[in-house]
Amino acid sequence: MKVIIAGGGTGGHLFPAVALGEELIRERPGIEVLFVGTSAGLEAKWLPKSGHRYELFQMHGIRGHSAIERARASVEFIRAIGLGLSLIRRFRPSIVVSAGGYASASMGAAAIMTRTPLVLMEQNTRPGLANRMLARFADKICVGFSDSAAYFSSSKVAVTGNPTRFEYQPDRSRREAGQLQILVLGGSSGAHRLNIGVVGAFKICGKSVINLNVVHQTGEADEELVRSAYREMGFAAEVAPFIDDVADALHRADLVIARSGAMTVTDIALGARAAIFVPYPFHKDLQQLHNARVIEKRGGAIIVRDDEQLASNLARELEALIRNPARLDEMGLRAHQAAHPDAARHVARICFEVAEKAAA
C-alpha cells in the first residue's frame, strides 16, 4: 500500500500529517508514505531532518495578500496540480490524504482528476479554504472537533480528533510546592503581539509572579527581544524559538498562555492543562476564536482578546489563577473532556478502509 499525505505551511497542518503517517507505518510497517508540502512552509525546514520521504512544491497561500501575490499564487497552484498529477503517475498511491492548508489543495485536486481515493483532515472548528474546495469530492472527512461536522456531508464525516505525534498522560503530581510553571506558546512561528502582551503582563504583575517558572516559545523573530525583556525584569525565564517536545513542556506546565490554533488546543486538551487563550484576531473566519471556545465552554480555558488592553487583561486573569492552584487543576480536567487520545489510530483505520474499498 502507498499513501500520499499532503499538508503543511504551518505546524498546525504539518504535524497532524506527520502523526498520521507515522501511525500508518506503525500499524503496517510495509506501507510506503510520501509527504507533500511546499517550499515556503515549515515542512521545508522540518521534513529534511525527519528521515521521512517527501516532495516539496513551490506554492504560496492565496488569501490575505496583494493582487499581484494572489495572481502569482494562482499560477503556482496550477503548476502544482501538474506536479501532483505527475507524482501520482510515478508513485501510484492507493490513497491521497489532504491534511489542510494551501500545501494540500493542489495534491487533492490531482487526486480528484485521477480518481484516486481522497481523505480529508480538518483540524479547525471552521473548515479552511482548501478543504471546503475538496470536500464535495472526498471519500471521507476526518474532523478534529465535533463543531466542524455540520459543515460537511454527514455521510462522509467522522469526528476523529486531531492526530498528534505525542502521547499524553495527564498527571498533576509533579508540581513543586509553591512553584507554578507557565508555558507560553505562540504557535510554530511565534506570535509577536502575544509575546509583547505576555511580557507586559508579567511587568504589571510585578512581585506577584516571583514564584513562577516560565517557559516561553517565541518564534525565531522575537527570541532576542523576549529574552532581553525578561533579563531587564530580572526574571529567570526559559526562552526558546521553538519547542520540539511539546508533550514534555505541557507535562511540566500548570497553566498555558497561547494562541488557539487547532493543534495547540488539541495538545492542551490531551495534556489536561488549564489555558488562557489569546486567539489570533485577524483571520477572516475567526478560526482560532472558535477553536478556543471548544475548551472555554467546558470550563477549561479563559479567552482574552488580542487588543490594546492585552497586557493588562492578561495580568488580571493571570493573578487570579495563580492565587488559586485548585482552579488550575479543575480547568485541566475540564479541558481533557474535549480530548481524543486515539485520533491518529482512528484516522489511520479510516484510510485503510477507504483504500481497501477502492481496491476491492
Solvent accessible surface area in square Angstrom, and as a share of the most:
residue,aa,sasa,rsa
1,M,76,0.34
2,K,65,0.27
3,V,0,0.00
4,I,0,0.00
5,I,1,0.00
6,A,0,0.00
7,G,4,0.04
8,G,1,0.01
9,G,14,0.13
10,T,68,0.39
11,G,3,0.03
12,G,26,0.25
13,H,36,0.16
14,L,2,0.01
15,F,39,0.16
16,P,0,0.00
17,A,1,0.01
18,V,0,0.00
19,A,2,0.02
20,L,0,0.00
21,G,0,0.00
22,E,41,0.18
23,E,9,0.04
24,L,0,0.00
25,I,63,0.32
26,R,157,0.57
27,E,71,0.32
28,R,94,0.34
29,P,111,0.70
30,G,73,0.70
31,I,14,0.07
32,E,70,0.31
33,V,12,0.07
34,L,2,0.01
35,F,5,0.02
36,V,1,0.01
37,G,0,0.00
38,T,1,0.00
39,S,59,0.38
40,A,51,0.39
41,G,8,0.08
42,L,42,0.21
43,E,0,0.00
44,A,30,0.24
45,K,129,0.55
46,W,42,0.15
47,L,2,0.01
48,P,69,0.44
49,K,167,0.71
50,S,35,0.23
51,G,79,0.76
52,H,38,0.17
53,R,140,0.51
54,Y,77,0.29
55,E,57,0.26
56,L,56,0.28
57,F,10,0.04
58,Q,110,0.49
59,M,4,0.02
60,H,57,0.26
61,G,15,0.15
62,I,59,0.30
63,R,87,0.32
64,G,81,0.78
65,H,84,0.37
66,S,59,0.38
67,A,69,0.54
68,I,145,0.74
69,E,71,0.32
70,R,102,0.37
71,A,58,0.45
72,R,120,0.44
73,A,1,0.01
74,S,48,0.31
75,V,83,0.47
76,E,6,0.03
77,F,37,0.16
78,I,122,0.62
79,R,128,0.47
80,A,1,0.01
81,I,29,0.15
82,G,36,0.35
83,L,79,0.39
84,G,0,0.00
85,L,32,0.16
86,S,37,0.24
87,L,3,0.01
88,I,13,0.06
89,R,158,0.58
90,R,154,0.56
91,F,8,0.04
92,R,185,0.68
93,P,15,0.10
94,S,41,0.26
95,I,0,0.00
96,V,0,0.00
97,V,0,0.00
98,S,0,0.00
99,A,0,0.00
100,G,3,0.03
101,G,17,0.17
102,Y,72,0.27
103,A,1,0.01
104,S,0,0.00
105,A,8,0.06
106,S,0,0.00
107,M,0,0.00
108,G,0,0.00
109,A,19,0.15
110,A,0,0.00
111,A,0,0.00
112,I,49,0.25
113,M,121,0.54
114,T,51,0.30
115,R,225,0.82
116,T,16,0.10
117,P,22,0.14
118,L,2,0.01
119,V,0,0.00
120,L,0,0.00
121,M,4,0.02
122,E,5,0.02
123,Q,2,0.01
124,N,16,0.08
125,T,0,0.00
126,R,63,0.23
127,P,4,0.03
128,G,22,0.21
129,L,65,0.32
130,A,9,0.07
131,N,3,0.02
132,R,111,0.40
133,M,92,0.41
134,L,5,0.03
135,A,16,0.13
136,R,198,0.72
137,F,104,0.43
138,A,4,0.03
139,D,69,0.36
140,K,53,0.22
141,I,1,0.01
142,C,2,0.01
143,V,0,0.00
144,G,2,0.02
145,F,12,0.05
146,S,70,0.45
147,D,50,0.26
148,S,0,0.00
149,A,25,0.19
150,A,97,0.75
151,Y,107,0.41
152,F,22,0.09
153,S,57,0.37
154,S,102,0.66
155,S,91,0.59
156,K,46,0.19
157,V,26,0.15
158,A,19,0.15
159,V,53,0.31
160,T,2,0.01
161,G,3,0.03
162,N,7,0.03
163,P,2,0.01
164,T,26,0.15
165,R,88,0.32
166,F,57,0.24
167,E,152,0.68
168,Y,30,0.11
169,Q,139,0.62
170,P,59,0.37
171,D,46,0.24
172,R,60,0.22
173,S,96,0.62
174,R,54,0.20
175,R,69,0.25
176,E,116,0.52
177,A,106,0.82
178,G,60,0.57
179,Q,56,0.25
180,L,14,0.07
181,Q,23,0.10
182,I,0,0.00
183,L,1,0.01
184,V,0,0.00
185,L,12,0.06
186,G,5,0.05
187,G,24,0.23
188,S,31,0.20
189,S,93,0.60
190,G,17,0.16
191,A,15,0.11
192,H,102,0.45
193,R,98,0.36
194,L,0,0.00
195,N,0,0.00
196,I,81,0.41
197,G,5,0.05
198,V,1,0.00
199,V,10,0.06
200,G,18,0.17
201,A,2,0.01
202,F,2,0.01
203,K,111,0.47
204,I,98,0.50
205,C,9,0.05
206,G,37,0.36
207,K,178,0.76
208,S,58,0.37
209,V,4,0.02
210,I,133,0.67
211,N,85,0.44
212,L,16,0.08
213,N,60,0.31
214,V,4,0.02
215,V,7,0.04
216,H,0,0.00
217,Q,7,0.03
218,T,2,0.01
219,G,2,0.02
220,E,129,0.58
221,A,103,0.80
222,D,12,0.06
223,E,39,0.17
224,E,110,0.49
225,L,86,0.43
226,V,1,0.00
227,R,74,0.27
228,S,38,0.24
229,A,15,0.12
230,Y,4,0.01
231,R,150,0.55
232,E,143,0.64
233,M,56,0.25
234,G,69,0.67
235,F,32,0.13
236,A,104,0.81
237,A,23,0.18
238,E,93,0.42
239,V,13,0.07
240,A,26,0.20
241,P,40,0.25
242,F,66,0.27
243,I,21,0.10
244,D,108,0.56
245,D,70,0.36
246,V,26,0.15
247,A,17,0.13
248,D,62,0.32
249,A,2,0.02
250,L,1,0.01
251,H,71,0.31
252,R,90,0.33
253,A,0,0.00
254,D,3,0.01
255,L,0,0.00
256,V,0,0.00
257,I,2,0.01
258,A,0,0.00
259,R,15,0.05
260,S,0,0.00
261,G,20,0.19
262,A,6,0.05
263,M,20,0.09
264,T,22,0.13
265,V,0,0.00
266,T,14,0.08
267,D,19,0.10
268,I,0,0.00
269,A,2,0.02
270,L,11,0.05
271,G,5,0.05
272,A,1,0.01
273,R,2,0.01
274,A,0,0.00
275,A,0,0.00
276,I,0,0.00
277,F,0,0.00
278,V,0,0.00
279,P,10,0.07
280,Y,88,0.34
281,P,42,0.27
282,F,125,0.52
283,H,57,0.25
284,K,169,0.71
285,D,44,0.23
286,L,72,0.36
287,Q,19,0.08
288,Q,38,0.17
289,L,38,0.19
290,H,39,0.17
291,N,0,0.00
292,A,0,0.00
293,R,108,0.40
294,V,5,0.03
295,I,0,0.00
296,E,70,0.31
297,K,130,0.55
298,R,72,0.26
299,G,35,0.33
300,G,0,0.00
301,A,7,0.06
302,I,24,0.12
303,I,36,0.18
304,V,9,0.05
305,R,177,0.65
306,D,12,0.06
307,D,34,0.18
308,E,159,0.71
309,Q,98,0.44
310,L,9,0.05
311,A,28,0.22
312,S,51,0.33
313,N,32,0.16
314,L,1,0.00
315,A,3,0.02
316,R,140,0.51
317,E,37,0.16
318,L,1,0.01
319,E,47,0.21
320,A,38,0.30
321,L,0,0.00
322,I,24,0.12
323,R,179,0.65
324,N,66,0.34
325,P,52,0.33
326,A,72,0.56
327,R,97,0.35
328,L,0,0.00
329,D,41,0.21
330,E,77,0.35
331,M,7,0.03
332,G,0,0.00
333,L,106,0.53
334,R,98,0.36
335,A,0,0.00
336,H,59,0.26
337,Q,118,0.52
338,A,11,0.09
339,A,19,0.15
340,H,67,0.30
341,P,101,0.64
342,D,84,0.44
343,A,3,0.02
344,A,14,0.11
345,R,130,0.47
346,H,54,0.24
347,V,1,0.00
348,A,0,0.00
349,R,116,0.42
350,I,7,0.04
351,C,0,0.00
352,F,11,0.05
353,E,87,0.39
354,V,14,0.08
355,A,6,0.05
356,E,87,0.39
357,K,167,0.71
358,A,61,0.48
359,A,90,0.70
360,A,122,0.94
